[in-house]
C-alpha cells in the first residue's frame, strides 16, 4: 500500500462518521501521489500523516436566550488546522447542518487555498449549528455575543483571524466584532469581512464571486474563449452567488439561474443589474425566499423544492459555464453528466467542495475546464488577507487598488495550478495543480520546523 493510501485509510478509521472530511482528504491526497517520489524528505518526516491532523479542534457550548426569554443551547467550534505559513485564517459557518466533520473538511481545504493565495495565512474554520433563518436581529445579536464569549480567548490578529461563510455576513461580523472589542478592549484586525466604518476593505463582499469569475476567465483564455456571450448557471443566492452574477454581467456573459434551500429560479432573459439589486435587497435586507423573484419578474420560472443542478438535468437546460455557489456536494455524477451533455465546458467552483468525487471524474473525462474550489474561490480569503494588510498599515486602499490586487492574485493562482500540473506530469489538470502547489509550500515550511 502506498504512503498516500495508508494515510487515507488511517483518516477514515480515526475519524468515524466524518464523511465530508474523508472526502476532502481523499480528493487532496490522491492527487499528491507524484510528490511522494519527488520529496522523500516529506515521507521521512511524516508530513502526509501530520497534515491531516488539526493542530487543535475546540468545541464549546453556546447558551443564549430567544425573544420569548427561553434558553437555547448550540454547539460552537473552531478547528485550527495548520499555521505553518501564517496565522490561522478561515470563515465561520452558521447553519443547522454544521458538525465537526464539515468544519474539519473546510479547515483542511483552507490550508491549501490560503497557501495558493501567495499570502501568509494558515488554515482554519469554525462555526455553529445555529440557524439564523427566521430569527430576529436581536436574537442573532444575542447568539453572536454568546458565541464570541468563548471564541475570543482562542483568536487574535496574529493567532487566528476568522471571517464569514454560510449564514455569517456583515450583520453577524458586526455583532461578533463589537463584542470582541468590548471583551478585549482593543481595536485590531481579528475578524475580516468588517464594514468599511470599522476596518473593512473595499471589494471584500464582492471578492469570492468576482474571483471565481476571474478564474473562469483565465481558464477560458487557455482555449481562446471569453466570458462574453456565454450562458451561465449559478446556484445559491447568497454572497458568493450575488457577486458572481455581477462580474459575469460586467464581462458580458448572462446568468440565468439562482436558488436557495427551498427552490430554484430559471430566468431565460438573464439576471441583469436591476434584478440582481432585487436579489441583494431580498436576501441581505428583507431576508426573504428566492421564490419571491418569480412573483416580481414574469420571465422567471420557479421550481419548488428543487436544486439548480436537478433542474438543469430534468429540464435539459443548455449552459456554457457553471458556478456552483451554494454548498458542498450539490453536484453528483448524474448532474455532472447532464451538465456536460447540455453543453457545459467550464466549471468554476464558488462554493467549497460543491462537486462530489464522481462528478469531478465526469468533468475531467468530458474535457471540461474544471476550476476546483480551493483555487477558484480563493479570492475571498485573499481579499481578507488584503484587509489584514490594510489594517496593519493603518491605511485604506481604493476600490481599484483592491480589485487590481484581487485580479492579479487570481491570475497568479491560475498560473501556479497550470505550472504545478505540468511540472508533476498532468498538464491542464487544475485539481492536481492546485493541490500540489498549495501543499508543497506548506510541506516545506513544516519540514523546516522539524518535528513539532
Ligand atoms: P450565504 O449564506 O451568503 O449564501 C448561501 C446560499 O447557498 C444561500 O442561497 C443558501 O440558501 C444556499 N444554501 C446553503 N446551504 C444550502 C443547502 N444545504 N442546500 C441548498 N442551498 C443551500 O453563503 P456564501 O455565499 O458566503 O457561501 C456559499 C458557499 O461559498 C459556501 O460553500 C461557502 O463555504 C463558500 N465560500 C464562501 C466564501 C465567502 O467569502 N463568503 C469564501 C469561499 C467560499 P438558504 O438561504 O435557503 O440557506
Boltz pocket constraint, residues with backbone or C-beta under 6 A from the ligand:
constraints:
  - pocket:
      binder: B
      contacts: [[A, 164], [A, 165], [A, 166], [A, 167], [A, 168], [A, 169], [A, 204], [A, 208], [A, 235], [A, 236], [A, 237], [A, 238], [A, 239], [A, 240], [A, 241], [A, 259], [A, 260], [A, 261], [A, 262], [A, 325], [A, 326], [A, 327], [A, 328], [A, 350], [A, 351], [A, 352], [A, 377], [A, 378], [A, 380], [A, 381]]
      max_distance: 6.0
